Amino acid sequence: MDADLDPPDVERRVALRAAVLIEREAKPNRWEDWRFRLAGVELDDGHLGEPQDDPRHPRVLRDDGHQVLWAFPGFELGLFPDEAEGYHLNLTSGAPVWFVMWRVDDEDPSRAWPELVTLSYHEAGRWLDAQERVDNWPLPAELVELLQGYTDAHYRPEPKRRQRPASFLPPERRGGGGPR
């Protein structure tokens, strides 16, 4: 149990492990030496191997000389009550997804790796605001169900507040049409 968390918060946390797949294509056109794409995200059950200490050293799943498929296992992601609105937005988007922040090596542009994985729309938005690369991958149905259950238990929408009329406007301009 983490010392800085109150026991009720610890009980409300859910931890998941994900594996990220990234594909690199050599010379996709005359203007690019390399092209990278997110090729998948899945729950990590250990079948892709143990996570490396440094995510820049992935496991090679396929290499045909033109395309390489790498697996990056062991991404820990937690579900937290204070991100419940972000999970709700992901679920109600019409197509729930994993969000993956990933980077290309500045010194060796033939290498790329994922940095972080989340299910929160808000967290992904913060990464995008920071000018990070963020791609998404569809969530499998069983994870949508788990995320929906967690969100139902922890998301409480802000109650809508009545907007008070601006006292400096005459009644006819306050939106209510004035006296009747």
C-alpha positions as CSV (number, residue, x, y, z in Angstrom):
1,M,0.0,0.0,0.0
2,D,1.4,3.5,-0.9
3,A,2.0,5.5,2.2
4,D,0.8,8.8,0.6
5,L,-2.6,7.5,-0.4
6,D,-5.5,7.1,2.0
7,P,-6.8,3.6,2.2
8,P,-10.1,4.5,0.4
9,D,-8.2,5.8,-2.6
10,V,-6.0,2.6,-2.7
11,E,-9.1,0.5,-2.8
12,R,-10.5,2.5,-5.7
13,R,-7.4,2.2,-7.9
14,V,-7.3,-0.3,-10.7
15,A,-4.0,-1.2,-12.4
16,L,-3.6,-2.6,-15.9
17,R,-0.6,-3.6,-17.9
18,A,-0.5,-2.9,-21.6
19,A,1.8,-3.9,-24.5
20,V,2.3,-1.4,-27.4
21,L,3.2,-2.5,-30.9
22,I,5.0,0.0,-33.2
23,E,5.8,-0.6,-36.9
24,R,8.7,1.0,-38.8
25,E,8.7,1.1,-42.6
26,A,12.0,1.8,-44.4
27,K,11.9,4.3,-47.3
28,P,8.1,4.6,-47.6
29,N,8.6,7.3,-50.2
30,R,11.4,9.4,-51.7
31,W,11.0,12.1,-49.0
32,E,11.2,9.9,-45.9
33,D,13.8,7.5,-44.7
34,W,11.5,6.0,-42.0
35,R,7.8,6.0,-41.2
36,F,6.4,4.8,-37.9
37,R,2.9,3.9,-37.0
38,L,1.1,2.6,-33.9
39,A,0.4,-1.1,-34.9
40,G,-1.6,-2.1,-31.8
41,V,-2.1,-1.9,-28.1
42,E,-3.3,-4.9,-26.0
43,L,-3.6,-6.0,-22.4
44,D,-0.2,-7.4,-21.5
45,D,-0.5,-10.9,-20.2
46,G,3.2,-11.6,-20.5
47,H,3.1,-13.4,-23.9
48,L,5.3,-10.7,-25.5
49,G,8.0,-11.1,-22.9
50,E,9.2,-9.1,-19.9
51,P,9.4,-5.3,-20.1
52,Q,12.8,-3.8,-20.5
53,D,14.2,-1.2,-18.1
54,D,14.6,1.1,-21.1
55,P,11.7,1.2,-23.5
56,R,14.1,2.0,-26.4
57,H,15.1,-1.7,-26.5
58,P,11.9,-3.5,-27.7
59,R,11.4,-7.1,-28.7
60,V,11.4,-7.6,-32.5
61,L,8.3,-9.6,-33.6
62,R,8.9,-9.3,-37.3
63,D,11.6,-7.9,-39.5
64,D,11.5,-8.5,-43.3
65,G,14.2,-5.9,-44.1
66,H,11.6,-3.4,-45.1
67,Q,9.2,-3.4,-42.2
68,V,9.9,-4.1,-38.5
69,L,7.3,-4.7,-35.9
70,W,8.4,-4.1,-32.3
71,A,6.6,-5.0,-29.1
72,F,7.0,-2.8,-26.0
73,P,5.5,-4.8,-23.1
74,G,4.9,-3.8,-19.5
75,F,3.3,-0.4,-19.6
76,E,1.6,0.1,-16.3
77,L,-1.5,2.3,-16.3
78,G,-3.8,2.9,-13.5
79,L,-7.4,4.0,-13.4
80,F,-7.9,6.8,-10.9
81,P,-11.2,8.3,-9.6
82,D,-10.0,11.9,-10.4
83,E,-9.6,10.9,-14.1
84,A,-13.2,9.5,-14.3
85,E,-14.4,12.3,-16.4
86,G,-11.6,11.7,-18.9
87,Y,-12.6,8.0,-19.1
88,H,-16.3,9.0,-19.5
89,L,-15.3,11.2,-22.5
90,N,-13.3,8.4,-24.0
91,L,-16.3,6.0,-23.6
92,T,-18.9,8.4,-25.0
93,S,-16.8,9.4,-28.0
94,G,-18.4,6.6,-30.1
95,A,-15.2,4.7,-30.4
96,P,-13.3,4.2,-27.1
97,V,-9.5,3.9,-27.5
98,W,-6.1,3.5,-25.9
99,F,-4.1,6.7,-26.1
100,V,-0.3,6.3,-26.7
101,M,2.3,9.0,-26.4
102,W,5.4,8.0,-28.4
103,R,8.7,9.6,-29.5
104,V,11.2,9.3,-32.3
105,D,14.9,9.3,-31.3
106,D,16.4,12.7,-32.2
107,E,19.9,11.2,-32.5
108,D,18.8,8.1,-34.4
109,P,15.6,8.7,-36.4
110,S,15.4,5.0,-37.3
111,R,14.2,4.4,-33.7
112,A,10.9,5.2,-32.0
113,W,9.3,4.1,-28.7
114,P,6.1,4.6,-26.7
115,E,6.5,6.7,-23.5
116,L,3.0,6.5,-21.9
117,V,-0.3,4.8,-22.3
118,T,-3.7,6.0,-20.9
119,L,-7.4,5.6,-21.2
120,S,-8.2,9.2,-20.2
121,Y,-9.3,11.7,-22.8
122,H,-8.1,14.5,-20.5
123,E,-4.6,13.1,-20.0
124,A,-4.2,12.5,-23.8
125,G,-5.3,16.1,-24.3
126,R,-2.7,17.4,-21.9
127,W,0.0,15.5,-23.9
128,L,-1.3,17.0,-27.1
129,D,-1.3,20.5,-25.5
130,A,2.4,19.8,-24.7
131,Q,3.1,19.1,-28.4
132,E,3.7,15.4,-27.9
133,R,2.9,12.7,-30.5
134,V,-0.3,10.9,-29.5
135,D,-2.0,8.1,-31.4
136,N,-4.9,5.9,-30.5
137,W,-5.9,2.3,-30.9
138,P,-9.4,0.8,-30.5
139,L,-10.2,-0.7,-27.1
140,P,-11.2,-4.3,-27.1
141,A,-14.8,-5.0,-25.9
142,E,-13.8,-6.6,-22.6
143,L,-11.7,-3.5,-21.7
144,V,-14.6,-1.2,-22.7
145,E,-16.8,-3.1,-20.3
146,L,-14.2,-2.8,-17.4
147,L,-13.7,0.9,-18.1
148,Q,-17.4,1.5,-18.2
149,G,-17.9,-0.3,-14.9
150,Y,-15.1,1.8,-13.3
151,T,-16.4,5.0,-14.8
152,D,-20.0,4.3,-13.6
153,A,-18.7,3.8,-10.1
154,H,-16.6,6.9,-9.9
155,Y,-17.8,9.5,-12.4
156,R,-20.1,12.2,-11.0
157,P,-21.0,14.9,-13.5
158,E,-20.8,18.4,-12.3
159,P,-24.3,19.6,-11.6
160,K,-25.5,22.3,-14.0
161,R,-25.6,25.6,-12.4
162,R,-28.3,28.2,-13.1
163,Q,-26.7,31.2,-14.8
164,R,-27.8,34.3,-13.0
165,P,-28.8,37.3,-15.1
166,A,-26.3,40.0,-15.5
167,S,-27.6,42.7,-13.1
168,F,-26.1,45.5,-15.3
169,L,-28.3,44.6,-18.3
170,P,-31.8,45.8,-18.6
171,P,-34.4,43.1,-18.1
172,E,-35.3,42.9,-21.8
173,R,-31.6,42.0,-22.7
174,R,-31.1,39.4,-19.9
175,G,-32.4,36.5,-22.1
176,G,-35.7,36.1,-20.3
177,G,-37.5,38.6,-22.6
178,G,-38.2,41.1,-19.8
179,P,-41.3,41.7,-17.9
180,R,-44.5,39.9,-19.1
